[in-house]
Amino acid sequence: MLYLLASCIALLIGPLFYRYFSSGSGLQKGLDGFIFVSLGGLVLIHILPELLQHGGLLAVVFVFLGIWGPTASERLFHRYSEITHNLTLSLGIGGLLLHTITDGGAMVLAQQDGSSILLALGVIMHRLPVGLAIWWLLKPQVGTRWASLVLVAMMLLTGVGYFAGEQLITQLSLENTVYLQAFVTGSILHVVLHQPHGQHDTDKQGKYEYQAGIGSLLGIGLLVMLLLMDSGGHEHAHHDHSTEQLMTWLLTLAPILLLSYGAAALRFKLGLTPQDSSLARRWFQRLAGPEALVITALLLGPWLALFQLLVVFILSAYLSHANVTITDPHTKLPSNSLRFGFAHLVDRSAPWILLSLVLVNLIGHPSVPLSNPLLQVIVLLLVFLPMRFCNLGAAVLALALAYSGWSPIAIMMPLIAAPVLNIAQLKLMTWPQRAILLSIIALSLVAALRLPLWFSLFTLPEVVNLVALLILSGLFAASLLRLGPRKFLRRLMLSKPAAHAHSHSHSHAHGHSHEHAHSHEPSASHTSVQSAAETPSAHDHSDEHTHDKAKADKHSHH
């Protein structure tokens, strides 16, 4: 009974936090960062692997339907976008209400002999961001009364789960409701990703990103604590893809990533910059860095690195000969080489590195049947096309795939194809150019089958890995503080994401149409001879101010 009361009190703490943090724009941005990271991270790292374990690959399909279904509906039916968003919000709240019943059942399990107290503590702690998110999502749109009713309903349903016994819990178990919960999980992610009540309007100049970064760091701290409690209270059947495995990957990767950032700083110092006058050298930097080659050589072996270097030379020579414009250029560069390597490049690569690790932790799960090399290539294609991986993110993805036992062709594919094989880049090419590019990549993958198996050149002491991970975490945390969590992750989007928020309190027709206009990609008629001056405005993913645009155009005409 004590656990039940504690879980209900945890829900009520949310409104108290909201009342304090919503008093100023900076505090509100901090609150947004906290919810964005803690709730989103809980879904990606904890809930999605469980859905995969019980529902397989089909569960991921329902998650994506929950995320992108409302977005597609809002773009197709602009007039009814508010209705669509409210329906999605209702689905997400309904899913959280359903989940509270299982929370009550977990309290019963935690009281049984032999159960760890960490199980109950984990349930209680994860109710903090849930209660906060309920108030954050509902109060600005439907008022205090309805938000309070939802919290009361959550507490009542927790009590139902606690007292109903095993029969109701069995009926609502993950095995019986996995696809419903997968769709609802996607709906929750949709609502969390898209600011629900126009917060962007209060921070057009990005003055409060530092506060948002602090909130996101606090969210990460809570998330790590919850995951540690979960690993202490549960026995995982598939430990290879648990959070412990994710931590092992990070420890192995951290010192090599620091070396890669150092290599990037060195080549910037020597004059090899993303705004080089030679298009061939700019393409080489886009595809390999050469800092990505450091990861390949040290962690996958010199033979794979040499093969990657050869293919990147061929691709760079062809793409520069065909005068193919590079999408998402570096519009603003620091003058200092250390700032370029350990700040600018961290800002651009950190989201991709984290995405790659989480992605492989999901698609490499034993419950997902992806042992066929052809199926692995198809899945990677589906991942690459809507995104524009940076070369460091692609190298980390290849390494994580190797650790997960994927085929050699799948390991090599991110190294040579991920930075160039995406919709935004392909739209800047003609059909013959696309055909030649795909032919080079296909022939390279076939040739990669004859390469020796990957191997790591050396193993560092654990204390060195740990120190490197702490330094790397500091660099990533500094990036979060500079950008804020939403701008930090905006790099993952293909198009320049205008604020997709739903300002229901003071919506204007002009503002809404303006928001959706930014998401349109340029038409397929754009060819590789398109003026480079058009590229930064059409494809720039970074949120630089407009006065930087002239600088980008100046460098693009070389």
N, C-alpha and C positions, 0 to 999 in steps of 0.2 A: 504493500500500500504506500510505503514511503517513496518508492520509485515512481509510482503513478502521480503522486502529488508533486514530486520534483519535476517530472516531465511537463505537467500543466503549468507550473510556475515558470519554467523555461520559455514556454510559449508567450507568457504575459510580459516577459522582459523585453520582447521585441518592440511593442508600442512605446515603452518608456525610452528605449534607445532612439526610436524614430522621432519622438517629441523633442528630444535634445538635439539630435544631429540635423534635423530639418530646419533649425532656426537660422542657419546661415548658408550661403551658397557653397562655401568651402567645406563645411561639415556635411552638407548634403552630397557633395561629390565624394567625400570620404565614405559615406554610407553606401553610395552607389558602387564604389570600388569594392567594398567589403562583401556586399551581396553578390555582385557579379562574379567574384573569384570564389567565394566560399560555396555558394550554391551551384555555380557552374562546374567547379572542380569536383564537388561531391558527386555530381551526375557523371562526369567523364571518367573519373578514376575509380569510383566505388560502385555506382549503380549500373553503368553500362556493362562492365565485365560480368556482373551477376545476370543481367538480361541475356548476354551472349551464352553463358553457361547453360541457361534453361531454355532459351529460344533459338539459339543458333544464329545463322546469318540473317534469317528472316526478321529477327527482332531488330536488327540494325536498319532494315528497310522501313519498318514502322517508326523507328526513331526519326529517320530522315523525312518521312511523311509528316510527322508532327512538327519538325523544324521548318521545312520549306513549303509545306502545303499552304499554311496561312500567308506566307510571303508571296507565293504565286497567285493566290486568290486576290490579295490586295493590289498586285500589279495588274491583273486582268480586269478587275472590277474596282476601279478607283473610287466610284461613288459609294461602294459598300465596304470600303476598307476598315472603317470604324466598327462596323458590325462584325466583320471577320475577326478583327483583333479582340473584340469583347468575347466572341465565341471561343477563341483560343485561350483567352484568360480564364474563362469559365471551365474549360476542359482541364487546364493546369491546376486550378483550385480544386476541382473535383477529384483529380488524381491525388493531390496532397491529402484530401479528406479520406480517400480510400486507404492511402498509405498509413494514416494515423491508427487505423484498426490493427494493422500488423505491428505497429509500434507497441500497442497495448499487449499484444501477444508476446512480443519480445521481452516485455517486462516480466511476464509470467515465467518465461524460460530462464530469465536471469535469476529468479528466486529459487530455482531448483538446485538440489545438492550437486556440487561439482561444477556449477556454472561460474564463469568469471564475472566479477563485478564490473569489469571493463565493458561487457556487453550492455548492461544497463546504463553505465556512464556514457557510453558512445551514443545511445539512443537519446539520452537527455541532452547531451551537448549539441547533437545535430538539430535539435528542435530550436536552438537559439537563432540560427540563420533562417530557418523555416518561418518562425513567428515574425521575425523582422521583415522577411520577404513578403509575407501575406499583407502586413500593414503598409509596406512600401508600394505594393502593387495596387491595393484596393482603395486605401483611404483617399488618394487624390482623385479617384474616378467615381466611386460610389458613396463616399462619405464614411464618417466614423461608425455610424450605426451598423451598416452592412459588414464592414470590416470586423467589428466586434462580434457580430453574429457568427461569422466564419470561424473566428478563434474559439468561441464558445462551442460551436459544432465540432471543432477539432478535439477539444478537451472531452466532450461527451463521447465521441467515437473512440477516443483512446480508452476511456472507461469501458465502452462496449467490448473492445478487443481484450481488455484486461479480465473482464468478468464472464465473457461469453463462452470461454472454454475452447477446447481444441477443435471442435466440429466447425465453428465459424472460421477459425483461422485456417483450417485445411481447405475450406471452400475458397478462401481469398488468398491462398498460397501463390507464390510466384509461378509455379508450374501451371496453375489453372488460369492465371490472368496475365501471363507474360507479354502477350502482344498488345493487350490493352495498356499495360503499364509502360511498354515501349513507346506507344503512340503518345501517351500522356507525358512521358519523360521528354520527348521531342517538343511537345507543346510548352513545357516548362522552360526548356532551353530557348525556344523562340521568344518567350516573354522576357526572359532574363537578358538575352542578347540585344533586344530592341528596347531602348529606354521607354518606359511606359507612360510617362506623363510630362514630356517636354523639358526634361532637365537640361538638355543641350542649349536651350534658349538662354539660360542664365550664365553660360560660360563660352561664348562664341570665340573669345580670345585665348582660351586655354589657360586662364589665370589660376585655376584651381586643380590642375592636373597633379600637382604635388600632393594635395590632400587626398585625391583619388588614389594616388600611388600608395600613400600610407594606409588607406583603407584596404587596398588589395593585399598589401603585405600582412596586415592583421588577418585578413581572410585566409591567406596561405598558411599562417601560423595555426589558425583553428583547424584548417583542413588537414595539416600534417598531424596534429594532435589526435583528431578523429581517426585517421587512418592507422596511427600507431595503436590506438585503443582497439580498433577493429582487428588488427593482426594479433593482438594479445588475447582477444576474446574468442577468436574463431580459428578453426583448423581449415586451411585452404587445401582443396583436393588438387588444384593445379598451381602449385607454388611457383612454377617457372614464369607465370604471367601475373603474379601478384605484385603488390607495391614493393615488396622486398627485391624482386627481380628488377623493377624499374630503378630502385636505388643502386643496385649493383651496376647497371648500365651507366648511370650517371657518374659513379665513382671511377669506372674505367675510362669514361670519355672525358672527364673534366680536365686532366692535365694536357691531353692532346688538343682539346679545344683552345686552351690558353696558348699553346704553341701556335695554333692556327691563327689566332688573333694577333699574336706577335709577328707571324709571317706576313700577315696583311699590313701591319704597321710598317714593316721593313720594305715591302714592295712599294708602298705609298711614298716612303722616304726616298726610294731610288727613282721615283718618277713614273711608276706604273699606276695610274689612277683611273677611276671610272670615267673621267672626262678626257681621256687620252685622244689625241688627234686621229689616231688610226682606228678605224672601225673593227679591223681584225683583232687588235689588242683589246678593244672594249668587249668584243664577243668572247675572247679567251677569258677575260676576268669574269664575265657573266656566267660562263659554263664551269670554270674550275677555280678561279681566284687568282693565284694558284694555291690559296690556303686550304681549299678542300682536298688537294692532293696530299697534304700532310696527314689528314685523318686516314685517307685510303692507304697510304704507304705504311704508316705505323701500326694500324689496327686491322687492315685487311691484307697486307702484304705488298711487296714491291712490284710483283708481276701484275696485279690488278691496277696498281697506280700507273705503271708504264702503259698498260693498255688504255686506261682512261685518258692519259695524256695524249696518246696517239689519236684517239677518236676525237678528242676535244680540238686538237690541231686541225683535223680534217673538217670538222663542223665549223670552226671559226673561219677557216679559209673559204669554205663554200658560202657561208652566210654573209661574209664581208664582200666576196665577189659578186653575190646577188644583190648587194646593197640593201639588205634587210634591216629595217629599223629595230632597235632594241626597245621593248616595252618597259615601263617602270624605270626610267633612268634615275641616277643619283642627281637630284636637282640642287642640292646644297652640300658642299663638302667642307669639313674643317681644314684649317691650315696646318694643324699639328698632326704628325703621323701617329702619335700615341692616341690622340683623340679619335682619329679615324679608325684605328684597329680595335681599341677597347671601349669606344663609346658609339660612334656612328655605325660601325659594322655590327656591334652587339644589338643596337636598336633594330637593325634590319634582319638579323639572323635568329635572334633568340626565340621569337614566336615560332619559327619553322622548326627549330631544334626541339622545342617542347612538344609541338604538334607531332613530329616524327616519332618521338618516343611513346607518346600516348597512343598514337595511331597503330603502331606495331604491337603495343601491349593489347590492343583490341583485336585487330585482324589476325594476329599471330596466336590468338587464344586457341587451345586444343578443341574447343567446341565448334570452331569455324573450320569446315572442311576445305582447306586450300592447299592441299599437298600437290595437286597437279600443276606443273610449271606453266602451262598455257593459261590456266585459270588465274594463277598468280599474276601473270603479265596483264591480263584483262582487268583485274582488280586495281593494279597499279595505274593503268591507263585511266580508269574511272576516277582515281584519286588525283592524277596530274592535271587532267584537262580543265577542271574548274578552278585550278589554283596556279600560282606561279612560284614554284619552289626556288629558294636561293641555293647556291651551290653547297654551302655548309649544311643546310637543312637536308639536302639530298644525300650528302655523305653520311650524315647521322642516320638517316632512314635506311641506307644500304647496310650500315653496320648493325642496326637493330634487326633487320631482316636476316642477316647472317647469323646473329646470335639466336634467332628463333628457328633456324634450320631451314630457311627457304632455299630454293634452287639457285645455282650460280647465275642463271639468266635473269632471275628476279633481283638478285643482289646487284648485278651490273647495270640494270636498267635505270635506277635513279641516278647513278653516277654520270651517265651520258645523256639522259633524256629529260629528267625532271625540270631543269631550269629553262628548257626551250619548248617542251611539248605541252602547251596550254592554249586555251581558246584565244586569249588576248593576243598572244604572240602569233598564232596561226592566222588571225584576221589581218595581220599586217603583211601577209605573204600571198602570192598568187597560187593557183592550183598546181602548176608545174613545180613551183618552189616547194610546196608542201609535199608533193610526191617524192621529190629528190631527198628532202630531209628525212622523210619516213623510211625511204630505201636505205639511206646511210645508217640510220639507227637500227633497222631490221638486220642488215648485213653484219653490223657490229655485234649485235646480240647473238647471232648465229656463230660468229667467230669466237665469242666469249665462252662458248661451250667447251672449247679446247684449252681454256686456261686451267692452271693448277688450282687446287682448292685454296681458299683463303686461309690465312694464318696471321696471328699477331706477332710482331717482331720482338716484343719484350713485354714483361710484366713489372709494373712499378710497385714499390712497397705500399702497403695499405695506408700508412700515415701520409705519404706523399699524395695519394689519391684524395684523401680526406681534406688535406689543406687546400689542394687545387679546387675541390668541390666548394669549399667555403669561399674561396676567392671568386670562383665563377658565379656562385649564388649572389655575392656582393655586386658583381657587374650586372647581373640580370635584375637585381633589386634596384640598382641605380637607374637602369633603363625604365623600370616601372615607375619610379618616382619622377623621371623626366617627362614621360609620355602619358602616364595614367593607364589603367588596364584596357580601356576601350581602344585608345589610339595605339597601344602596344600590340593588340591583336588585330588591328585594322589592316596590317600588312598581309594578313591571310586572305583578304578579299580580293577578287579579280578587279572589280570596278571600284571607282572611288566612292565609298559608301557615304553618301549624304545622310544626315541624321534621319534614321528610319523611325524616329519617335512618333508617338501618337498623341499630339497635344489636344486632348479632348476638352480641356478647360477653356482654351481660347483658340480654337482651330480657325485658320483662315484658308480659304480656297486656294489662294495664290501660294501660300507656304506649302500646302500639301502637294500641289502639282510640281513645285520646285524640288521637293525632296525626291520625288520619284524620277524626275528627269535626269538626275545624275547617275542613275543606275544603268542607263542604256549604254551598251557597247557600241563602238563605231561599226558602220555597216561593212558587209563583206567585200564591198567594192574597193575598200582601201587596199592599196597595193604597197609593195616594198619601196616604191619610189616616192611614197608619200613624204611630204616635207617633214623633216625632223622637228621643225618648230611646232607642229601640231601635236606631236606625241606627248609632251609633258602635260598639256592641258587635258588630253583625252584619256591618258592612261596613268597618270601620276597617282600612285597609291598613298604617297605621304601627304601629311596635312601641313605642308609648308604654306606660308602666307603668299599672297599673290605677287609681292615684290620680288620673290625668288624666281619667278617664272622667267623673267628676262634673262637672268643668269643662266638658267638651264637652256634657253633657246640659243644663247650665244655659243655655248659649248657644243651644242648638237649639230651645228652647221659645219663642223670640221670634216 
